[in-house]
Amino acid sequence: MGNEDINLAPNATGADRIDSNSDEALRTWAERLNVSQDQIREAVGKVGDLAGDVELHLKGSRSTTNDDRVEAAE
């Protein structure tokens, strides 16, 4: 997640944090991470409001590495 991503959802708790009490922040982060607002709320409840931690939690095993992509292309 680059700095340009962090600035897409400013909120009262800080640019790199997700304010789960803000409908606007939830909507923006849900769209950005391609998940539902409920999934954002749940992730914030489990790992805290740091956007990077929430993103990593949500990606979980769905995340692929470059090696995975290269092997799939072969």
Stockholm file with secondary structure:
# STOCKHOLM 1.0

chainA/1-74         MGNEDINLAPNATGADRIDSNSDEALRTWAERLNVSQDQIREAVGKVGDLAGDVELHLKGSRSTTNDDRVEAAE
#=GR chainA/1-74 SS CCHHHHTTSCCTTCTTBCCTTCHHHHHHHHHHHTSCHHHHHHHHHHHCSBHHHHHHHHHGGGCCCHHHHHHHHC
#=GC SS_cons        CCHHHHTTSCCTTCTTBCCTTCHHHHHHHHHHHTSCHHHHHHHHHHHCSBHHHHHHHHHGGGCCCHHHHHHHHC
//
